[in-house]
Every structure is written in C-alpha cells, then in structure tokens.
Amino acid sequence: MQTHSLYAAIDLGSNSFRLEIGQMDAGQLRRVEYIKETVRQGNGLDSERNLSEDAMARGWECLARFGERIAGFAPHQVRAVATQTLREARNREVFLAKAKQILGFPIEVIAGREEARLIYLGVSHLLPQSDERRLVVDIGGRSTEMILGQHETANTLESYRVGSVAWSMKYFPDGLWTSQAFKAAEIGALAVLDEAHTLFNRHHWDKCYGSSGTVGAVSDVLTQAGWPEGRVTRDGLSWLKERLLKAQKLDNLRVDGVKEDRKPVIGGGLAVLQAVFDLLQIDEMHAAQGALRHGALYDLIDRETPQDVRASMVSWLAQRFGTDEQQSERVSRTAQGLMQAMITSGSDLPQNERQRHLQKLHWACQLHETGMRISHSDYHKHGAYILDNTDLPGFTLDELHRLSQLVLGHRGKLRKLEAELQNTRFVQQLVALRLAVILCHARRDPDLSGLHIQCDADRRTISLKMDSDWAELWPQSAHLLREEKNAWQKTEWVLQMATH
C-alpha cells in the first residue's frame, strides 16, 4: 500500500505508547494497523518530577520501532501527541529532543483540555449518529479527562491529575490490594475530582461512555466473566474489587481478561473508576471504541481543510478580548506580504510548509492586541501571558508558546527573545509582524509600493530598501523604521536599511 494515502497518529501515554495507522475510505477512517507497547513512562517520574534514564530509554526504544513503521510518511500525514507524564516532566525537553530525532517527526505535548477534545473527537466519530447528550470519561495513567458533548461537538472539557499509574504507585506501591488501600485511593480520587460533580453531574448527560485503558480493561474482564458485553456496572466493579482483595497481590490474581501489562495498574485504575461512578452517580458506563489516537487522526485530516479548529479558536479569543478586527486584518495582510518576500528571497521552502508559517503569522497578527483590555502600555506582555496560560483547543503547548513569543516580541526590546532568535522562521515572522505594526501605526492601509525586503538567512541579515519618494511621503513611518533598525543592533541579526 502506498503511504501517501495513509495517516498515522502516535499517543505517548503515561502507561502505553500507541501507533494507529488509518486510511480515509468513503469519508470514513479505516484502520490499517494498530500497535501498542507498554512503556510505563509514568512510573519513571521521581519526586522532583524528572524522568529517569530508564523511563526515557524505554520511550526511545518504542519510538524507534514506531519510526521504522512510518518511514516514508510525509510530515502532514503524521501526528504524535504526548500527555500528562510529559506535561509534568521537568526534563521533558531532554527526552523530546532525542525522541523527535528517533521518530523522525515532531512530537506535540498537549494540554489537558486539548487531550480531552481529541478524546471526544475520537469517541464521537466511532459512535452511531444520535441526539443523546454524552459524558465521556477517559482514565489514563496520570490524568483523567471528562467531556460533555453532543454529536461531534464537545461542550465542556476538563482534565484532572488522577490516573491508574499514579494511583497504583501512591496507594498500592508494593502491589498489595487491601480494603484500607482501596478506601484511601477512592477518597483521594474523590478529593481531586470533587469539582467534576458540578460540571458533569447526572442532569447534564443521557449516556455515559468510557474510553481507552482502564475502562477498556475493566470492560474486557467483566465481559469474560459473563457480564453484558461492552458495559461496566456498579455490580461489576464490586465483583472485580472483591477478586483483587481475595488475590491480595498481583502475582496471585487469576482472572480471565486481565492482561499481564495491566495487572500492575489495575488497582489504581479501579479505585479511580469507582470514585467516578460514585461522584457522578453513574450506574452503567459503555466502553467506547474511539480514543485519543483516533481523535488525533481525525484532527490531522481536518487540518487540511478550511475547518481547522485552531482558526476558529483564535477568532474566538480575539473576540473575547475585544481586539480591533480591522486593524488585525490590516496588520496580517501587511505582515504576510513581508514574510512572503523574505521566504522567496533565497528559499526553496515547500508550499505546504510556507503556508503553515504564514498561517501562524496570521494568528499572531489576530492576537497581537489581546492584552489591550488589561493595559495599553504593556499590552504585549499581557497578551503573551494570556497565550502562555490558556488551554486553547487545537493547539499544542509549544504552538501556544510560539504565538505568545511573537505577541511578546511584536514591540519593545528584543533581548527577551534571545533563545527564539536562533530560529530563522521565527525571526522572519517576528520581523514581518514588527514592521507591519509600524507600517499600520495610523490604523489605515499602508503604502507598500516603495518598500522592498529580502532575507539572507546564512548571513543573518534582513535588508529593507525604501524609495526616496516613499520616505518623503511617509516621514513618520520612515522614522519608526529607522528606530526599528536600532532595536536589532543588540541581537545576532542585522536589519539593514537603505534609501534609494
């Protein structure tokens, strides 16, 4: 099968890494291959929240095997997402730097609510059409996501720091299952999940679904024991808990359907699941076929269409903070024209890559004045803070930080962006944005006919030429551009200006 028709999603979970390869067929995503490896990276976080060398090595070895399977895929055909363990890990960049090299594709660390959105997207796509109001619960290794939605739209999304790996390590550290440990684990889970009672209580949904690891494992066990297929009930949870208490420890557990790789974390997962049932008054939960990896696949495909959720989220955020839409569009048109010229002057960047950089520049232009509602003088700092501290569906943490740095750097001194200035594309985006803001300072369409810009990435030089007539016609803009030249003198980049 030729790879150009395939899509791949990789889920770097706290307990398992998963690779799903699918193919679009008559509007539906058809599975081509699914690989799951138990990596237990969540077990490798120490008290300082650093991943151990062994945990990183296990992850790298798994990704090497995944990388071999998807060799030959194009970047737009692959999406790899990492969840709670790498959200928490203080040394995640050490792991990610080598992991990206081994895999051969970028790896995105996603926020909890973005994880929840992708989970719901995956679950809803694999459910029959229905008007029912759905509650979706996904108990992972170190986090639990809850989503309320209808059809394919998620309306309420939350992520909580409680999961099967974390709770097994905390309450069953020696692999011993006792009544006291289960009681403590359930109380601990209820304490973390307490606010979910208001957001996800029984009045808000008609049917409850459980996605992925813990729910799937418990459902498989109950089905093998004779309970209704694909369903988890209160009686079923009580029965399984009794079997664990009777076994006392995982080495003694003899229950059909419990896989060896699930035994070390089933106690913690079961305690969290019991707490969810009690808190939200759930009587029956249906095991869903869809999961995070399916949502990542559908989202990857959606990004190739005009319905990219990120675009709608940027518009929503800009509206919420009352930005001047006309000015944002004016700045964007100007900045994209400048960026196009810089990319064209000495670059063979593929068209899809070019469009991706221009799209992100457009989003930065839309959001560059979001901080105006807080402070006029330091609005760029407040805008950057908003972007660095919001869970914007569709975006990874790295993408939001990149946007925040563009917003932070669109005015003022450049020393604060020293690390980002090592990236040529970022510099081109930043120069385009800063110059566009200057040229649009009067909040009217600027005259660009007398300006010419080029970029020499090897020499780290950007050259801006002004026709003499243009400089005389627009003296304030010319003055601000000369000041901008001075702003770049304290960086490794040179902004050259000449009038001819």
C-alpha positions as CSV (number, residue, x, y, z in Angstrom):
1,M,0.0,0.0,0.0
2,Q,1.3,3.4,-0.9
3,T,2.0,5.7,2.1
4,H,0.6,8.9,0.5
5,S,-3.0,7.7,1.2
6,L,-2.3,6.9,4.9
7,Y,-2.4,8.8,8.1
8,A,-0.7,7.9,11.4
9,A,-1.3,9.0,15.0
10,I,1.0,8.3,17.9
11,D,-0.2,8.6,21.5
12,L,2.6,8.8,24.1
13,G,0.6,8.0,27.1
14,S,1.8,7.6,30.7
15,N,1.3,3.8,30.7
16,S,1.4,2.9,27.0
17,F,2.6,4.3,23.6
18,R,0.2,3.6,20.8
19,L,0.5,3.8,17.0
20,E,-2.6,3.9,14.8
21,I,-2.4,3.9,11.0
22,G,-5.6,4.6,9.1
23,Q,-6.8,5.3,5.6
24,M,-9.7,7.5,4.5
25,D,-12.2,5.4,2.7
26,A,-15.6,6.9,1.5
27,G,-15.3,9.6,4.2
28,Q,-14.5,7.1,7.0
29,L,-11.2,6.3,8.6
30,R,-10.4,2.6,8.2
31,R,-7.8,1.0,10.4
32,V,-4.8,-0.3,8.6
33,E,-2.6,-1.1,11.6
34,Y,-2.5,-0.7,15.4
35,I,0.5,-1.2,17.6
36,K,0.5,-0.8,21.4
37,E,3.5,-1.1,23.7
38,T,3.5,-0.9,27.5
39,V,6.2,1.7,28.3
40,R,5.1,2.8,31.7
41,Q,6.8,6.2,31.4
42,G,4.6,7.5,34.2
43,N,6.4,5.2,36.6
44,G,9.6,7.0,35.8
45,L,8.9,10.3,37.3
46,D,10.8,10.9,40.5
47,S,9.9,13.2,43.4
48,E,11.4,16.2,41.5
49,R,9.2,15.4,38.5
50,N,12.2,14.3,36.4
51,L,12.0,11.3,34.1
52,S,14.5,8.6,34.9
53,E,17.1,7.5,32.4
54,D,15.4,4.1,32.2
55,A,12.0,5.6,31.5
56,M,13.4,7.8,28.7
57,A,15.2,4.8,27.2
58,R,12.0,2.7,27.2
59,G,10.3,5.5,25.3
60,W,13.1,6.0,22.8
61,E,13.3,2.3,22.1
62,C,9.5,2.1,21.4
63,L,9.6,5.2,19.2
64,A,12.4,3.7,17.2
65,R,10.2,0.8,16.3
66,F,7.3,3.1,15.5
67,G,9.6,5.3,13.4
68,E,10.6,2.4,11.3
69,R,7.0,1.5,10.6
70,I,6.1,5.0,9.4
71,A,9.3,5.8,7.5
72,G,8.3,7.3,4.2
73,F,5.3,9.2,5.6
74,A,5.2,12.9,4.9
75,P,5.0,15.4,7.8
76,H,1.4,16.2,7.1
77,Q,0.4,12.5,7.4
78,V,1.7,12.1,11.0
79,R,0.7,13.5,14.4
80,A,2.4,12.4,17.6
81,V,1.0,13.7,20.9
82,A,2.3,13.4,24.4
83,T,0.1,13.7,27.5
84,Q,0.3,14.0,31.3
85,T,3.7,12.5,32.1
86,L,5.5,14.8,29.6
87,R,3.3,17.7,30.7
88,E,4.7,17.2,34.2
89,A,8.3,16.2,33.5
90,R,10.7,19.0,34.2
91,N,13.3,17.4,31.9
92,R,10.9,16.7,29.0
93,E,13.0,18.6,26.5
94,V,15.8,16.2,27.1
95,F,13.5,13.3,26.2
96,L,11.8,15.1,23.4
97,A,15.0,16.3,21.6
98,K,16.1,12.7,21.1
99,A,12.6,11.3,20.7
100,K,11.9,13.6,17.7
101,Q,15.2,12.6,16.1
102,I,14.5,8.9,16.6
103,L,10.9,9.1,15.4
104,G,11.6,11.4,12.5
105,F,8.6,13.6,13.2
106,P,7.6,16.4,15.6
107,I,6.1,15.4,19.0
108,E,3.5,17.7,20.5
109,V,2.9,18.0,24.2
110,I,-0.8,18.8,24.5
111,A,-2.6,20.5,27.4
112,G,-5.2,18.5,29.4
113,R,-8.2,20.1,27.7
114,E,-6.8,19.6,24.3
115,E,-6.3,15.9,25.2
116,A,-10.0,15.9,26.3
117,R,-11.1,17.5,23.0
118,L,-9.2,14.9,20.9
119,I,-10.6,12.0,23.0
120,Y,-14.2,13.2,22.4
121,L,-13.4,13.7,18.7
122,G,-12.2,10.1,18.5
123,V,-15.1,8.7,20.6
124,S,-17.8,10.6,18.8
125,H,-16.6,9.6,15.3
126,L,-16.9,5.9,16.1
127,L,-20.3,6.1,17.7
128,P,-23.7,5.8,15.8
129,Q,-25.4,9.1,15.0
130,S,-27.6,10.2,17.9
131,D,-29.0,13.3,19.6
132,E,-28.1,11.9,23.0
133,R,-26.1,14.1,25.4
134,R,-22.9,12.3,26.1
135,L,-20.5,12.1,29.0
136,V,-17.1,10.6,28.0
137,V,-14.6,9.6,30.7
138,D,-11.0,8.6,29.9
139,I,-8.9,7.3,32.9
140,G,-5.3,7.3,31.7
141,G,-2.1,6.7,33.5
142,R,-1.7,10.0,35.2
143,S,-4.7,12.0,34.3
144,T,-8.5,11.6,33.8
145,E,-10.4,13.5,31.2
146,M,-14.1,14.2,31.3
147,I,-16.1,15.7,28.4
148,L,-19.8,16.6,27.9
149,G,-20.8,16.7,24.2
150,Q,-23.5,16.1,21.7
151,H,-22.9,14.8,18.1
152,E,-19.3,15.6,17.3
153,T,-19.2,18.8,19.4
154,A,-17.5,18.9,22.8
155,N,-19.1,21.5,25.1
156,T,-17.4,21.0,28.5
157,L,-13.9,19.7,28.8
158,E,-11.7,19.1,31.9
159,S,-8.6,17.2,32.8
160,Y,-7.8,16.0,36.4
161,R,-4.5,14.8,37.8
162,V,-5.6,11.3,38.8
163,G,-4.9,8.1,36.9
164,S,-4.2,4.4,37.1
165,V,-0.4,4.6,37.1
166,A,-0.2,7.5,39.6
167,W,-2.8,6.0,42.0
168,S,-1.2,2.5,41.8
169,M,2.2,4.0,42.7
170,K,0.7,6.1,45.5
171,Y,-1.8,3.7,47.2
172,F,-0.6,0.2,46.1
173,P,3.2,0.7,46.0
174,D,4.1,-2.9,46.9
175,G,1.4,-4.4,44.6
176,L,-0.7,-5.3,47.6
177,W,-4.5,-4.8,47.5
178,T,-6.2,-4.2,50.8
179,S,-9.6,-2.8,51.8
180,Q,-7.8,0.1,53.6
181,A,-5.7,0.9,50.5
182,F,-8.8,0.9,48.2
183,K,-10.7,3.1,50.6
184,A,-7.8,5.6,50.8
185,A,-7.4,5.5,47.0
186,E,-11.1,6.2,46.4
187,I,-11.2,9.0,48.9
188,G,-8.0,10.5,47.4
189,A,-9.6,10.3,43.9
190,L,-12.8,11.9,45.1
191,A,-10.8,14.8,46.6
192,V,-9.1,15.5,43.2
193,L,-12.3,15.1,41.2
194,D,-14.6,16.9,43.5
195,E,-15.4,19.9,41.2
196,A,-16.4,17.5,38.5
197,H,-19.6,16.9,40.4
198,T,-20.9,20.3,39.4
199,L,-19.7,20.3,35.8
200,F,-20.6,16.7,34.9
201,N,-23.5,15.7,37.3
202,R,-26.3,13.4,36.2
203,H,-28.6,16.2,34.9
204,H,-26.1,17.1,32.1
205,W,-26.0,13.8,30.2
206,D,-28.1,11.0,28.9
207,K,-25.5,8.3,28.3
208,C,-22.0,7.7,29.7
209,Y,-19.0,6.3,27.7
210,G,-15.6,5.2,28.9
211,S,-12.6,5.5,26.6
212,S,-9.2,3.8,26.4
213,G,-7.1,2.0,29.0
214,T,-8.8,1.5,32.4
215,V,-12.4,1.3,31.2
216,G,-11.5,-0.9,28.3
217,A,-9.5,-3.3,30.5
218,V,-12.3,-3.5,33.1
219,S,-14.9,-4.0,30.4
220,D,-12.9,-6.9,28.9
221,V,-12.6,-8.6,32.3
222,L,-16.3,-8.2,33.1
223,T,-17.3,-9.5,29.6
224,Q,-15.2,-12.6,30.0
225,A,-16.8,-13.2,33.4
226,G,-20.3,-13.2,31.9
227,W,-21.4,-9.6,32.4
228,P,-23.1,-7.7,29.4
229,E,-20.5,-7.1,26.7
230,G,-19.0,-3.6,26.5
231,R,-20.6,-2.4,29.7
232,V,-19.3,-1.5,33.1
233,T,-21.8,-1.5,36.0
234,R,-21.6,-0.9,39.8
235,D,-22.1,-4.6,40.5
236,G,-19.3,-5.4,38.1
237,L,-16.9,-3.0,39.8
238,S,-17.8,-4.5,43.2
239,W,-17.2,-8.1,41.8
240,L,-13.8,-7.2,40.3
241,K,-12.7,-5.4,43.5
242,E,-13.6,-8.5,45.5
243,R,-11.5,-10.6,43.2
244,L,-8.5,-8.2,43.7
245,L,-8.9,-8.2,47.5
246,K,-9.1,-12.0,47.5
247,A,-5.9,-12.3,45.5
248,Q,-4.2,-9.7,47.8
249,K,-1.4,-9.1,45.3
250,L,-1.0,-9.1,41.6
251,D,1.1,-12.3,41.5
252,N,-1.9,-14.2,42.8
253,L,-4.5,-12.7,40.5
254,R,-6.2,-15.3,38.3
255,V,-8.9,-13.5,36.4
256,D,-9.6,-14.1,32.7
257,G,-9.2,-10.9,30.6
258,V,-6.6,-9.2,32.8
259,K,-3.5,-8.9,30.7
260,E,-0.1,-9.1,32.3
261,D,0.8,-5.5,31.4
262,R,-2.4,-4.2,33.1
263,K,-2.0,-6.0,36.4
264,P,0.4,-3.5,38.0
265,V,-2.0,-0.6,37.4
266,I,-5.4,-2.2,37.7
267,G,-5.8,-1.4,41.4
268,G,-5.3,2.3,40.9
269,G,-7.4,2.4,37.8
270,L,-10.3,0.5,39.5
271,A,-10.2,2.9,42.5
272,V,-10.4,5.9,40.3
273,L,-13.2,4.4,38.2
274,Q,-15.2,3.6,41.4
275,A,-14.7,7.2,42.5
276,V,-16.0,8.5,39.2
277,F,-19.1,6.2,39.4
278,D,-19.8,7.4,43.0
279,L,-19.2,11.1,42.3
280,L,-21.3,11.3,39.1
281,Q,-24.0,8.8,40.1
282,I,-23.2,6.5,37.2
283,D,-25.0,3.2,37.1
284,E,-23.7,2.0,33.7
285,M,-20.8,3.0,31.5
286,H,-20.4,1.9,27.9
287,A,-16.9,1.0,26.6
288,A,-16.2,3.3,23.6
289,Q,-14.2,2.2,20.6
290,G,-12.7,5.6,19.9
291,A,-9.8,7.1,21.8
292,L,-7.2,9.9,21.8
293,R,-5.3,8.4,18.9
294,H,-8.4,8.4,16.7
295,G,-9.2,12.0,17.6
296,A,-5.6,12.9,16.7
297,L,-6.1,11.2,13.3
298,Y,-9.4,13.0,12.5
299,D,-7.9,16.3,13.7
300,L,-4.9,15.8,11.5
301,I,-7.2,15.3,8.5
302,D,-9.3,18.3,9.4
303,R,-6.2,20.5,9.4
304,E,-6.1,20.0,5.7
305,T,-9.5,21.6,5.3
306,P,-10.7,25.2,6.0
307,Q,-12.4,23.9,9.1
308,D,-9.2,23.9,11.2
309,V,-10.4,24.2,14.8
310,R,-7.3,26.3,15.6
311,A,-8.5,29.1,13.3
312,S,-11.9,29.3,15.0
313,M,-10.3,29.3,18.4
314,V,-8.0,32.2,17.5
315,S,-11.1,34.2,16.3
316,W,-13.0,33.3,19.5
317,L,-10.1,34.5,21.7
318,A,-9.6,37.7,19.7
319,Q,-13.4,38.5,20.0
320,R,-13.4,37.7,23.7
321,F,-10.7,40.3,24.3
322,G,-12.3,42.8,22.1
323,T,-9.4,43.3,19.6
324,D,-9.8,45.7,16.6
325,E,-10.6,43.2,13.9
326,Q,-10.0,45.6,11.0
327,Q,-6.6,46.5,12.4
328,S,-5.7,42.9,13.0
329,E,-6.6,42.0,9.4
330,R,-4.6,45.1,8.1
331,V,-1.5,44.1,10.1
332,S,-1.9,40.5,8.9
333,R,-2.1,41.4,5.2
334,T,1.0,43.6,5.6
335,A,2.9,41.0,7.6
336,Q,2.2,38.1,5.3
337,G,3.3,40.2,2.3
338,L,6.6,41.0,4.0
339,M,7.0,37.3,5.1
340,Q,6.3,36.1,1.6
341,A,9.1,38.3,0.2
342,M,11.6,37.2,2.8
343,I,10.8,33.5,2.2
344,T,11.0,33.9,-1.6
345,S,14.4,35.6,-1.4
346,G,16.7,32.6,-1.1
347,S,14.5,29.7,-0.1
348,D,13.1,26.6,-1.6
349,L,10.6,26.0,1.2
350,P,7.8,23.6,0.1
351,Q,4.4,25.3,-0.4
352,N,2.7,23.5,2.4
353,E,5.5,24.5,4.9
354,R,5.3,28.1,3.6
355,Q,1.5,28.1,4.2
356,R,2.0,26.7,7.7
357,H,4.3,29.5,8.7
358,L,2.1,32.2,7.1
359,Q,-0.9,30.8,8.9
360,K,0.8,31.0,12.3
361,L,1.9,34.5,11.5
362,H,-1.7,35.4,10.7
363,W,-2.9,34.0,14.1
364,A,-0.2,36.1,15.8
365,C,-1.5,39.2,14.0
366,Q,-5.0,38.4,15.0
367,L,-4.0,38.1,18.7
368,H,-1.2,40.8,19.0
369,E,-3.6,43.2,20.7
370,T,-5.3,40.8,23.1
371,G,-3.6,42.5,26.1
372,M,-5.1,45.9,25.4
373,R,-8.1,45.2,27.7
374,I,-5.6,44.9,30.6
375,S,-3.0,47.6,29.9
376,H,-2.3,49.9,27.0
377,S,1.4,50.5,27.7
378,D,2.3,46.8,28.4
379,Y,-0.3,45.1,26.3
380,H,2.2,42.9,24.5
381,K,3.3,41.4,27.8
382,H,-0.3,40.7,28.9
383,G,-1.1,39.3,25.6
384,A,1.8,36.9,25.8
385,Y,0.8,35.9,29.3
386,I,-2.7,35.1,28.1
387,L,-1.5,32.8,25.4
388,D,1.0,31.0,27.7
389,N,-1.7,30.3,30.3
390,T,-4.7,29.3,28.2
391,D,-5.9,25.9,27.1
392,L,-6.9,26.8,23.5
393,P,-8.4,23.7,21.8
394,G,-6.5,22.5,18.8
395,F,-3.1,23.9,19.9
396,T,-0.2,22.2,21.5
397,L,1.7,23.8,24.4
398,D,4.6,24.6,22.0
399,E,2.4,26.2,19.4
400,L,0.8,28.5,22.0
401,H,4.2,29.4,23.4
402,R,5.5,30.2,19.9
403,L,2.4,32.5,19.4
404,S,3.0,34.1,22.9
405,Q,6.6,34.9,22.0
406,L,5.5,36.6,18.7
407,V,3.0,38.6,20.6
408,L,5.5,39.5,23.3
409,G,8.1,40.5,20.7
410,H,6.0,42.5,18.3
411,R,7.1,45.7,20.1
412,G,9.7,46.7,22.6
413,K,13.2,45.3,23.2
414,L,14.4,42.1,21.6
415,R,16.7,40.8,24.3
416,K,13.8,39.0,25.9
417,L,13.6,36.7,22.9
418,E,17.2,35.6,22.7
419,A,16.6,31.9,22.5
420,E,13.8,32.2,19.9
421,L,16.0,34.3,17.7
422,Q,18.1,31.2,16.8
423,N,15.1,30.1,14.6
424,T,15.2,31.7,11.2
425,R,11.5,31.2,10.5
426,F,10.6,32.7,13.9
427,V,12.8,35.7,13.1
428,Q,11.1,36.2,9.7
429,Q,7.7,36.0,11.3
430,L,8.8,38.4,14.1
431,V,10.3,40.9,11.7
432,A,7.2,40.8,9.5
433,L,5.0,41.4,12.5
434,R,7.0,44.2,13.9
435,L,7.3,46.0,10.6
436,A,3.6,45.5,9.9
437,V,2.7,47.1,13.2
438,I,4.9,50.0,12.5
439,L,3.6,50.5,8.9
440,C,0.0,50.2,10.2
441,H,0.5,52.6,13.2
442,A,-2.0,55.1,11.9
443,R,-4.6,52.3,11.6
444,R,-5.1,52.6,7.9
445,D,-3.8,50.5,5.0
446,P,-0.1,51.3,4.4
447,D,1.5,52.2,1.2
448,L,4.0,49.3,0.4
449,S,4.8,50.3,-3.1
450,G,8.1,51.9,-2.2
451,L,9.4,49.2,0.1
452,H,11.5,46.1,-0.8
453,I,12.6,43.5,1.7
454,Q,14.9,40.5,1.5
455,C,16.4,37.9,3.9
456,D,19.8,36.3,3.8
457,A,19.5,33.6,6.5
458,D,23.1,32.5,6.2
459,R,24.4,36.0,7.0
460,R,21.5,36.6,9.4
461,T,20.7,39.8,7.6
462,I,17.4,41.3,6.6
463,S,17.6,44.2,4.1
464,L,14.8,46.8,3.8
465,K,15.0,49.3,1.0
466,M,12.9,52.5,0.8
467,D,12.3,54.6,-2.3
468,S,13.3,58.2,-1.5
469,D,9.9,59.3,-2.7
470,W,8.2,56.9,-0.2
471,A,10.4,58.1,2.7
472,E,9.4,61.7,1.9
473,L,5.7,60.9,1.6
474,W,5.6,58.9,4.8
475,P,8.1,60.6,7.1
476,Q,6.7,59.2,10.4
477,S,6.8,55.6,9.1
478,A,10.3,56.1,7.8
479,H,11.4,57.4,11.2
480,L,9.8,54.4,13.0
481,L,11.6,52.0,10.6
482,R,14.9,53.6,11.4
483,E,14.3,53.2,15.1
484,E,13.5,49.5,14.4
485,K,16.9,49.1,12.8
486,N,18.5,50.2,16.1
487,A,16.4,47.7,18.0
488,W,18.0,44.8,16.2
489,Q,21.6,46.0,16.9
490,K,21.7,44.2,20.2
491,T,20.9,40.8,18.6
492,E,22.8,38.4,16.3
493,W,20.6,39.6,13.4
494,V,21.2,42.7,11.4
495,L,18.3,44.8,10.0
496,Q,19.8,46.9,7.2
497,M,18.0,49.9,5.8
498,A,18.7,52.0,2.7
499,T,17.0,54.7,0.8
500,H,17.5,54.9,-3.0
